[in-house]
Amino acid sequence: MTDLLSRRNALKNLALAAGVLAVPASRVASAAATPHLAVTEPTAVALGYHEDAKSVDAKKFPTYKAEQNCANCLQLTGKAGEAWRPCNLFPGKLVAEKGWCKVWVKKPA
């Protein structure tokens, strides 16, 4: 009976380990499959999204300041330093870290 229990525990642990190893691989695959936000998408146009904050026309977007970009915005999530990251405003899309939109909110220090 002891052999059966230890074999059962070994198989259970093996299955658990295989499941744990599979999760990060699937997350990487889904992150790689996430599309970039196109500046022509209706929500991007409505929010004045630019892939490069340096290209923002300050006359057209008077709330824009030179030090603002997606990297220092509260809405941007994901791993710092990645060129394209998720944003709370554009679910299911990745935005450029050096981008900008008119809903920019300073990230707390």
N, C-alpha and C positions, 0 to 999 in steps of 0.2 A: 504494500500500500504506500510506503514511503517513496518508492521509485516512481509510482504513478503520480503522486502529488508533486514531486520535484520536477518530473517531466512536464506535467501540466503547467507548473509555474514557469519553467524555462520557455515553453512555447508561448505562454501569455506574455512574458517579458520580451521575447523576440518580436511578437506581433506589435507590442506597444512601441518598441524601438523603431520598427519599420514605419509605423504611422508618424512618429515624431520626425523622422528623417524626411518623410514625404512632404510635410507641411511647408518647410522653407522653400523647397524646390517649386511647389505650386505657386507660392507667393511671388517668387522671382519671375516665373513665367507670366503671371497675370500683370505684374508691373511692367514688364517688357511689352505686353500687348496693349497697354493703355495708350490711346492716341493723344497726340499733342493738340492743344486747342488752336483752331484756326482763327486768325484775326477777322475772318469774314463771317464767322458764325454769328447768328443774331444776338445772342447774349454777350458775346465778346464785343460786338459793335456797340450795343447799348451801354456797356460799361467802359467803353473807350480803351479796351485792352490793346496793348502794344507788346510785341515780343522783346523789344529793346527800349527801355525807358529813355535812353538818350535821343530817340526819334520822336518823342512826344512834343507836340506844338503847345507851348505854354500859353499862347494866346487862345487857342481852341479849348484847352483844358486848364483853366486858371487855378485849380486846386493843386496842380502838379508842382513839385519842388524837386530840384536836381538830385537831392540825396535819397529820394524815394524810389524803391524798386520792390519787386516781389520778394526778394531775399530778406528784406527787413519789414515785411508786412505780416500782420497778425494772422491773416487768412491762409498763408502758405503753410503747408504741412510737409511731412516727409523728412528725408535726411539732408541736413545742411551741406552745401557744397555740390549737390547734384544739379546739373544744368536744367533739368526738367523735373518738376515736382507737382504733387496734387495741391489743389486749392479748394477751400471750402465753398467758394463762389461758383466753381465750374466742376461739379461732380462728374466723375468718370473721364476727366480729361487732365492732362498735365500742362502746366504753364511754365514759361521760361523764367528761371530764377532772376534774370536781369530784366524781366518785363515790368509792366505797370498797368494799372487800371484805376479809374476814378473812385473806386471803393477802397483804395489803399488806406490802411490803419496801421499806425506805428506799433511794432512789436515791443512789448515791455522789455526793459533791459534786464 
